[in-house]
Amino acid sequence: MKIRLLYLILILIIIGCKKANKKEVLLADREAPLGWIYLKMYDDKSFEFISQGIMRDKDVYSGSYRLKNDTLYFKYKDSIPKAGSKAVIEKEWVNYVNGSYPESVQIKLIK
């Protein structure tokens, strides 16, 4: 029993360390009506697309991404936001191109 508990603790520590070592490679956002839209991309090819507001809950869409030339392809873990799964980087903007509405977020940090 003690050995199983030690294994569980060790696994949780390793998982926590991996998440803590992620470095942000791109941060973008924009103000939305009564809230904000955020895009956070990490060096391990994971990302978070976050929509949150004053009067509504925080919606987090996560998954992995692939960059080809100036185009980003997002593969979501669960549901896909209405912004879509494909975006183009133009100057200081990330512009989503295949969603049900046009979405753009301004790049604040890029490495």
mmCIF file of the C-alpha atoms, coordinates in Angstrom:
data_MODEL
# 
_entry.id   MODEL 
# 
loop_
_atom_site.group_PDB 
_atom_site.id 
_atom_site.type_symbol 
_atom_site.label_atom_id 
_atom_site.label_alt_id 
_atom_site.label_comp_id 
_atom_site.label_asym_id 
_atom_site.label_entity_id 
_atom_site.label_seq_id 
_atom_site.pdbx_PDB_ins_code 
_atom_site.Cartn_x 
_atom_site.Cartn_y 
_atom_site.Cartn_z 
_atom_site.occupancy 
_atom_site.B_iso_or_equiv 
_atom_site.pdbx_formal_charge 
_atom_site.auth_seq_id 
_atom_site.auth_comp_id 
_atom_site.auth_asym_id 
_atom_site.auth_atom_id 
_atom_site.pdbx_PDB_model_num 
ATOM 1   C CA . MET A 1 1   ? 0.000   0.000  0.000   1.00 0.00 ? 1   MET A CA 1 
ATOM 2   C CA . LYS A 1 2   ? 2.801   2.429  0.871   1.00 0.00 ? 2   LYS A CA 1 
ATOM 3   C CA . ILE A 1 3   ? 4.599   1.653  -2.377  1.00 0.00 ? 3   ILE A CA 1 
ATOM 4   C CA . ARG A 1 4   ? 1.474   2.418  -4.431  1.00 0.00 ? 4   ARG A CA 1 
ATOM 5   C CA . LEU A 1 5   ? 1.065   5.711  -2.606  1.00 0.00 ? 5   LEU A CA 1 
ATOM 6   C CA . LEU A 1 6   ? 4.701   6.608  -3.287  1.00 0.00 ? 6   LEU A CA 1 
ATOM 7   C CA . TYR A 1 7   ? 4.280   5.764  -6.985  1.00 0.00 ? 7   TYR A CA 1 
ATOM 8   C CA . LEU A 1 8   ? 1.171   7.950  -7.169  1.00 0.00 ? 8   LEU A CA 1 
ATOM 9   C CA . ILE A 1 9   ? 2.962   10.869 -5.504  1.00 0.00 ? 9   ILE A CA 1 
ATOM 10  C CA . LEU A 1 10  ? 5.959   10.465 -7.820  1.00 0.00 ? 10  LEU A CA 1 
ATOM 11  C CA . ILE A 1 11  ? 3.736   10.451 -10.918 1.00 0.00 ? 11  ILE A CA 1 
ATOM 12  C CA . LEU A 1 12  ? 1.910   13.591 -9.764  1.00 0.00 ? 12  LEU A CA 1 
ATOM 13  C CA . ILE A 1 13  ? 5.228   15.366 -9.146  1.00 0.00 ? 13  ILE A CA 1 
ATOM 14  C CA . ILE A 1 14  ? 6.509   14.448 -12.625 1.00 0.00 ? 14  ILE A CA 1 
ATOM 15  C CA . ILE A 1 15  ? 3.294   15.634 -14.290 1.00 0.00 ? 15  ILE A CA 1 
ATOM 16  C CA . GLY A 1 16  ? 3.403   18.893 -12.328 1.00 0.00 ? 16  GLY A CA 1 
ATOM 17  C CA . CYS A 1 17  ? 7.027   19.513 -13.332 1.00 0.00 ? 17  CYS A CA 1 
ATOM 18  C CA . LYS A 1 18  ? 6.261   18.988 -17.020 1.00 0.00 ? 18  LYS A CA 1 
ATOM 19  C CA . LYS A 1 19  ? 3.442   21.546 -16.931 1.00 0.00 ? 19  LYS A CA 1 
ATOM 20  C CA . ALA A 1 20  ? 5.601   24.042 -15.054 1.00 0.00 ? 20  ALA A CA 1 
ATOM 21  C CA . ASN A 1 21  ? 8.362   23.803 -17.682 1.00 0.00 ? 21  ASN A CA 1 
ATOM 22  C CA . LYS A 1 22  ? 6.165   24.994 -20.565 1.00 0.00 ? 22  LYS A CA 1 
ATOM 23  C CA . LYS A 1 23  ? 7.329   28.299 -22.002 1.00 0.00 ? 23  LYS A CA 1 
ATOM 24  C CA . GLU A 1 24  ? 5.049   30.718 -23.813 1.00 0.00 ? 24  GLU A CA 1 
ATOM 25  C CA . VAL A 1 25  ? 6.043   31.330 -27.433 1.00 0.00 ? 25  VAL A CA 1 
ATOM 26  C CA . LEU A 1 26  ? 3.073   33.466 -28.465 1.00 0.00 ? 26  LEU A CA 1 
ATOM 27  C CA . LEU A 1 27  ? 0.570   35.497 -26.473 1.00 0.00 ? 27  LEU A CA 1 
ATOM 28  C CA . ALA A 1 28  ? -2.268  37.357 -28.168 1.00 0.00 ? 28  ALA A CA 1 
ATOM 29  C CA . ASP A 1 29  ? -5.511  38.909 -26.986 1.00 0.00 ? 29  ASP A CA 1 
ATOM 30  C CA . ARG A 1 30  ? -8.253  41.372 -27.718 1.00 0.00 ? 30  ARG A CA 1 
ATOM 31  C CA . GLU A 1 31  ? -11.024 43.028 -25.801 1.00 0.00 ? 31  GLU A CA 1 
ATOM 32  C CA . ALA A 1 32  ? -14.430 41.540 -26.495 1.00 0.00 ? 32  ALA A CA 1 
ATOM 33  C CA . PRO A 1 33  ? -17.858 42.833 -25.483 1.00 0.00 ? 33  PRO A CA 1 
ATOM 34  C CA . LEU A 1 34  ? -17.836 42.550 -21.685 1.00 0.00 ? 34  LEU A CA 1 
ATOM 35  C CA . GLY A 1 35  ? -14.648 40.465 -21.625 1.00 0.00 ? 35  GLY A CA 1 
ATOM 36  C CA . TRP A 1 36  ? -11.508 39.265 -23.350 1.00 0.00 ? 36  TRP A CA 1 
ATOM 37  C CA . ILE A 1 37  ? -10.286 36.685 -25.870 1.00 0.00 ? 37  ILE A CA 1 
ATOM 38  C CA . TYR A 1 38  ? -6.831  35.167 -25.236 1.00 0.00 ? 38  TYR A CA 1 
ATOM 39  C CA . LEU A 1 39  ? -4.566  32.886 -27.250 1.00 0.00 ? 39  LEU A CA 1 
ATOM 40  C CA . LYS A 1 40  ? -1.637  31.298 -25.408 1.00 0.00 ? 40  LYS A CA 1 
ATOM 41  C CA . MET A 1 41  ? 0.767   29.075 -27.335 1.00 0.00 ? 41  MET A CA 1 
ATOM 42  C CA . TYR A 1 42  ? 3.573   27.080 -25.719 1.00 0.00 ? 42  TYR A CA 1 
ATOM 43  C CA . ASP A 1 43  ? 6.905   25.589 -26.802 1.00 0.00 ? 43  ASP A CA 1 
ATOM 44  C CA . ASP A 1 44  ? 5.592   22.023 -26.439 1.00 0.00 ? 44  ASP A CA 1 
ATOM 45  C CA . LYS A 1 45  ? 3.104   22.704 -29.309 1.00 0.00 ? 45  LYS A CA 1 
ATOM 46  C CA . SER A 1 46  ? 0.144   23.042 -26.934 1.00 0.00 ? 46  SER A CA 1 
ATOM 47  C CA . PHE A 1 47  ? -2.191  26.033 -26.787 1.00 0.00 ? 47  PHE A CA 1 
ATOM 48  C CA . GLU A 1 48  ? -5.176  27.536 -24.981 1.00 0.00 ? 48  GLU A CA 1 
ATOM 49  C CA . PHE A 1 49  ? -7.861  29.675 -26.595 1.00 0.00 ? 49  PHE A CA 1 
ATOM 50  C CA . ILE A 1 50  ? -9.704  31.418 -23.758 1.00 0.00 ? 50  ILE A CA 1 
ATOM 51  C CA . SER A 1 51  ? -12.915 33.417 -23.898 1.00 0.00 ? 51  SER A CA 1 
ATOM 52  C CA . GLN A 1 52  ? -14.002 35.047 -20.665 1.00 0.00 ? 52  GLN A CA 1 
ATOM 53  C CA . GLY A 1 53  ? -16.167 37.894 -19.597 1.00 0.00 ? 53  GLY A CA 1 
ATOM 54  C CA . ILE A 1 54  ? -17.585 39.851 -16.745 1.00 0.00 ? 54  ILE A CA 1 
ATOM 55  C CA . MET A 1 55  ? -21.073 38.395 -17.104 1.00 0.00 ? 55  MET A CA 1 
ATOM 56  C CA . ARG A 1 56  ? -20.159 34.925 -18.432 1.00 0.00 ? 56  ARG A CA 1 
ATOM 57  C CA . ASP A 1 57  ? -18.001 31.969 -17.517 1.00 0.00 ? 57  ASP A CA 1 
ATOM 58  C CA . LYS A 1 58  ? -14.464 31.339 -18.700 1.00 0.00 ? 58  LYS A CA 1 
ATOM 59  C CA . ASP A 1 59  ? -14.381 28.987 -21.710 1.00 0.00 ? 59  ASP A CA 1 
ATOM 60  C CA . VAL A 1 60  ? -11.007 27.314 -22.280 1.00 0.00 ? 60  VAL A CA 1 
ATOM 61  C CA . TYR A 1 61  ? -10.365 25.421 -25.516 1.00 0.00 ? 61  TYR A CA 1 
ATOM 62  C CA . SER A 1 62  ? -7.058  23.567 -25.512 1.00 0.00 ? 62  SER A CA 1 
ATOM 63  C CA . GLY A 1 63  ? -5.122  21.245 -27.761 1.00 0.00 ? 63  GLY A CA 1 
ATOM 64  C CA . SER A 1 64  ? -2.068  21.195 -29.995 1.00 0.00 ? 64  SER A CA 1 
ATOM 65  C CA . TYR A 1 65  ? -1.023  23.353 -32.924 1.00 0.00 ? 65  TYR A CA 1 
ATOM 66  C CA . ARG A 1 66  ? 1.071   23.110 -36.051 1.00 0.00 ? 66  ARG A CA 1 
ATOM 67  C CA . LEU A 1 67  ? 2.698   26.070 -37.802 1.00 0.00 ? 67  LEU A CA 1 
ATOM 68  C CA . LYS A 1 68  ? 3.256   25.915 -41.561 1.00 0.00 ? 68  LYS A CA 1 
ATOM 69  C CA . ASN A 1 69  ? 4.663   29.094 -43.113 1.00 0.00 ? 69  ASN A CA 1 
ATOM 70  C CA . ASP A 1 70  ? 2.318   31.805 -41.794 1.00 0.00 ? 70  ASP A CA 1 
ATOM 71  C CA . THR A 1 71  ? -0.636  29.498 -41.090 1.00 0.00 ? 71  THR A CA 1 
ATOM 72  C CA . LEU A 1 72  ? -1.564  27.941 -37.737 1.00 0.00 ? 72  LEU A CA 1 
ATOM 73  C CA . TYR A 1 73  ? -3.554  24.707 -37.612 1.00 0.00 ? 73  TYR A CA 1 
ATOM 74  C CA . PHE A 1 74  ? -5.223  24.024 -34.248 1.00 0.00 ? 74  PHE A CA 1 
ATOM 75  C CA . LYS A 1 75  ? -6.236  20.535 -33.144 1.00 0.00 ? 75  LYS A CA 1 
ATOM 76  C CA . TYR A 1 76  ? -8.643  20.846 -30.221 1.00 0.00 ? 76  TYR A CA 1 
ATOM 77  C CA . LYS A 1 77  ? -8.974  18.222 -27.475 1.00 0.00 ? 77  LYS A CA 1 
ATOM 78  C CA . ASP A 1 78  ? -12.726 18.586 -27.045 1.00 0.00 ? 78  ASP A CA 1 
ATOM 79  C CA . SER A 1 79  ? -14.920 21.172 -28.709 1.00 0.00 ? 79  SER A CA 1 
ATOM 80  C CA . ILE A 1 80  ? -13.925 23.746 -31.310 1.00 0.00 ? 80  ILE A CA 1 
ATOM 81  C CA . PRO A 1 81  ? -14.728 27.427 -30.649 1.00 0.00 ? 81  PRO A CA 1 
ATOM 82  C CA . LYS A 1 82  ? -16.714 29.384 -33.203 1.00 0.00 ? 82  LYS A CA 1 
ATOM 83  C CA . ALA A 1 83  ? -13.483 31.166 -34.206 1.00 0.00 ? 83  ALA A CA 1 
ATOM 84  C CA . GLY A 1 84  ? -12.380 27.988 -36.013 1.00 0.00 ? 84  GLY A CA 1 
ATOM 85  C CA . SER A 1 85  ? -9.309  25.775 -36.256 1.00 0.00 ? 85  SER A CA 1 
ATOM 86  C CA . LYS A 1 86  ? -7.172  27.613 -38.802 1.00 0.00 ? 86  LYS A CA 1 
ATOM 87  C CA . ALA A 1 87  ? -5.520  31.025 -38.485 1.00 0.00 ? 87  ALA A CA 1 
ATOM 88  C CA . VAL A 1 88  ? -3.081  33.183 -40.436 1.00 0.00 ? 88  VAL A CA 1 
ATOM 89  C CA . ILE A 1 89  ? -0.385  35.330 -38.819 1.00 0.00 ? 89  ILE A CA 1 
ATOM 90  C CA . GLU A 1 90  ? -0.303  38.783 -40.447 1.00 0.00 ? 90  GLU A CA 1 
ATOM 91  C CA . LYS A 1 91  ? 1.995   41.451 -39.016 1.00 0.00 ? 91  LYS A CA 1 
ATOM 92  C CA . GLU A 1 92  ? 0.947   41.720 -35.359 1.00 0.00 ? 92  GLU A CA 1 
ATOM 93  C CA . TRP A 1 93  ? -2.333  39.798 -35.644 1.00 0.00 ? 93  TRP A CA 1 
ATOM 94  C CA . VAL A 1 94  ? -3.544  36.200 -35.581 1.00 0.00 ? 94  VAL A CA 1 
ATOM 95  C CA . ASN A 1 95  ? -6.574  36.075 -37.885 1.00 0.00 ? 95  ASN A CA 1 
ATOM 96  C CA . TYR A 1 96  ? -8.867  33.024 -37.746 1.00 0.00 ? 96  TYR A CA 1 
ATOM 97  C CA . VAL A 1 97  ? -10.109 32.186 -41.230 1.00 0.00 ? 97  VAL A CA 1 
ATOM 98  C CA . ASN A 1 98  ? -12.441 29.167 -41.088 1.00 0.00 ? 98  ASN A CA 1 
ATOM 99  C CA . GLY A 1 99  ? -14.805 29.890 -38.208 1.00 0.00 ? 99  GLY A CA 1 
ATOM 100 C CA . SER A 1 100 ? -18.433 30.886 -38.154 1.00 0.00 ? 100 SER A CA 1 
ATOM 101 C CA . TYR A 1 101 ? -17.364 34.503 -37.572 1.00 0.00 ? 101 TYR A CA 1 
ATOM 102 C CA . PRO A 1 102 ? -14.120 36.420 -38.219 1.00 0.00 ? 102 PRO A CA 1 
ATOM 103 C CA . GLU A 1 103 ? -11.900 36.480 -35.125 1.00 0.00 ? 103 GLU A CA 1 
ATOM 104 C CA . SER A 1 104 ? -8.595  38.317 -34.655 1.00 0.00 ? 104 SER A CA 1 
ATOM 105 C CA . VAL A 1 105 ? -6.295  38.640 -31.667 1.00 0.00 ? 105 VAL A CA 1 
ATOM 106 C CA . GLN A 1 106 ? -3.376  41.038 -31.422 1.00 0.00 ? 106 GLN A CA 1 
ATOM 107 C CA . ILE A 1 107 ? 0.053   39.508 -30.723 1.00 0.00 ? 107 ILE A CA 1 
ATOM 108 C CA . LYS A 1 108 ? 1.605   40.817 -27.500 1.00 0.00 ? 108 LYS A CA 1 
ATOM 109 C CA . LEU A 1 109 ? 4.569   38.390 -27.261 1.00 0.00 ? 109 LEU A CA 1 
ATOM 110 C CA . ILE A 1 110 ? 6.233   36.201 -29.854 1.00 0.00 ? 110 ILE A CA 1 
ATOM 111 C CA . LYS A 1 111 ? 9.415   34.167 -29.426 1.00 0.00 ? 111 LYS A CA 1 
# 
